[in-house]
Amino acid sequence: MVRHLRAEAAAGRMLPFVIEYQGRLVGQLTVAGITWGSMCSGHVGYWVDEAVAGRGVMPTAVGLVVDHCFRTVGLHRIEVCIRPENGPSRRVVEKLGFRSEGLRPRYLHIDGAWRDHLVFALTAEEVPEGLLARWRRAREQQARRQDPSKPGNASK
Ligand SMILES: CC(C)(COP(=O)(O)OP(=O)(O)OC[C@H]1O[C@@H](n2cnc3c(N)ncnc32)[C@H](O)[C@@H]1OP(=O)(O)O)[C@@H](O)C(=O)NCCC(=O)NCCS
């Protein structure tokens, strides 16, 4: 598997990342299917250890990687394809503000069958301030709404 990831990365078709949390490897995030020319696009896949699920690790990782892809690598579009029943993964893209592009019927062969997938995407123009910064700001605003006594929220 590592050999495959390295070969794909060397060919410019993939960006494989590991995710560390508190000094421990807890997940992976891969930008795959990178296509250049008039498309400049890739799709993101990810997983995180159940022991750290629900702490915002993946939205943070996706934010970092999308910013890297748009600002450093030069991609224009990133998409995430998610099975409709995968609620936690849908929450990740919803919280980050990915645009919903609809359903791809029987899109990928997984666990012995062709599975429908929902498509979510972002283009670079949609996040001029950066995806990580936007996600952090949204989280701070939500925290202030939940606790109006926090600094910066006195007049709201
Ligand atoms: C999808 C996944 C990457 C989310 O990562 P994460 O770092 O837990 O993301 P978040 O912390 O933002 O949590 C997302 C949602 O997971 C759910 N969640 C919360 N705590 C959880 C827990 N302990 N265990 C499982 N899911 C939990 C919640 O619905 C949460 O949404 P909320 O913030 O609105 O409450 C992770 O659940 C995972 O690896 N799942 C298995 C692999 C997978 O589905 N990959 C995606 C394929 S498209």
The ligand as a Tripos MOL2 file, in Angstrom:
@<TRIPOS>MOLECULE
LIG
   48    50     1     0     0
SMALL
NO_CHARGES

@<TRIPOS>ATOM
      1 C1        -16.1110   10.6110    9.0320 C.3       1 LIG1
      2 C2        -14.9600   10.8330    9.9780 C.3       1 LIG1
      3 C3        -13.6780   11.0060    9.1750 C.3       1 LIG1
      4 C4        -15.2260   12.1180   10.7950 C.3       1 LIG1
      5 O1        -14.0380   12.5570   11.4530 O.3       1 LIG1
      6 P1        -14.0940   13.3800   12.8350 P.3       1 LIG1
      7 O2        -12.7200   13.8780   13.0990 O.co2     1 LIG1
      8 O3        -14.7350   12.5570   13.8750 O.co2     1 LIG1
      9 O4        -15.0630   14.5900   12.4510 O.3       1 LIG1
     10 P2        -15.8790   15.5450   13.4690 P.3       1 LIG1
     11 O5        -15.1870   15.6260   14.7760 O.co2     1 LIG1
     12 O6        -16.1810   16.7660   12.7350 O.co2     1 LIG1
     13 O7        -17.2520   14.7540   13.7120 O.3       1 LIG1
     14 C5        -18.1690   14.6150   12.6260 C.3       1 LIG1
     15 C6        -19.4320   13.9570   13.1300 C.3       1 LIG1
     16 O8        -19.1420   12.6570   13.6320 O.3       1 LIG1
     17 C7        -20.1330   12.3200   14.6320 C.3       1 LIG1
     18 N1        -19.4560   11.9500   15.8790 N.ar      1 LIG1
     19 C8        -19.2670   12.6640   16.9970 C.ar      1 LIG1
     20 N2        -18.6430   11.9450   17.9330 N.ar      1 LIG1
     21 C9        -18.4290   10.7330   17.3990 C.ar      1 LIG1
     22 C10       -17.8240    9.5460   17.8890 C.ar      1 LIG1
     23 N3        -17.3070    9.4740   19.1140 N.pl3     1 LIG1
     24 N4        -17.7490    8.4860   17.0560 N.ar      1 LIG1
     25 C11       -18.2530    8.5660   15.8090 C.ar      1 LIG1
     26 N5        -18.8390    9.6730   15.2880 N.ar      1 LIG1
     27 C12       -18.9280   10.7410   16.0780 C.ar      1 LIG1
     28 C13       -20.9890   13.5560   14.8400 C.3       1 LIG1
     29 O9        -22.1460   13.3930   14.0360 O.3       1 LIG1
     30 C14       -20.1110   14.6610   14.2990 C.3       1 LIG1
     31 O10       -20.8590   15.7550   13.8400 O.3       1 LIG1
     32 P3        -21.1260   17.0110   14.8500 P.3       1 LIG1
     33 O11       -19.8320   17.7350   14.9750 O.co2     1 LIG1
     34 O12       -22.1490   17.8000   14.1500 O.co2     1 LIG1
     35 O13       -21.5630   16.4580   16.1670 O.co2     1 LIG1
     36 C15       -14.7910    9.6250   10.9430 C.3       1 LIG1
     37 O14       -16.0260    9.4160   11.5870 O.3       1 LIG1
     38 C16       -14.3440    8.3470   10.2350 C.2       1 LIG1
     39 O15       -13.1570    8.1260   10.0370 O.2       1 LIG1
     40 N6        -15.2900    7.4760    9.8410 N.am      1 LIG1
     41 C17       -14.9630    6.2000    9.2070 C.3       1 LIG1
     42 C18       -14.3610    6.3690    7.8100 C.3       1 LIG1
     43 C19       -15.2170    7.2080    6.8990 C.2       1 LIG1
     44 O16       -16.4330    7.1960    6.9620 O.2       1 LIG1
     45 N7        -14.5500    7.9690    6.0140 N.am      1 LIG1
     46 C20       -15.2160    8.8590    5.0900 C.3       1 LIG1
     47 C21       -15.5510    8.1630    3.8150 C.3       1 LIG1
     48 S1        -16.3330    9.3360    2.7210 S.3       1 LIG1
@<TRIPOS>BOND
     1     1     2 1
     2     2     3 1
     3     2     4 1
     4     2    36 1
     5     4     5 1
     6     5     6 1
     7     6     7 2
     8     6     8 1
     9     6     9 1
    10     9    10 1
    11    10    11 2
    12    10    12 1
    13    10    13 1
    14    13    14 1
    15    14    15 1
    16    15    16 1
    17    15    30 1
    18    16    17 1
    19    17    18 1
    20    17    28 1
    21    18    19 ar
    22    18    27 ar
    23    19    20 ar
    24    20    21 ar
    25    21    22 ar
    26    21    27 ar
    27    22    23 1
    28    22    24 ar
    29    24    25 ar
    30    25    26 ar
    31    26    27 ar
    32    28    29 1
    33    28    30 1
    34    30    31 1
    35    31    32 1
    36    32    33 2
    37    32    34 1
    38    32    35 1
    39    36    37 1
    40    36    38 1
    41    38    39 2
    42    38    40 1
    43    40    41 1
    44    41    42 1
    45    42    43 1
    46    43    44 2
    47    43    45 1
    48    45    46 1
    49    46    47 1
    50    47    48 1
@<TRIPOS>SUBSTRUCTURE
     1 LIG1         1 GROUP 0 **** ****
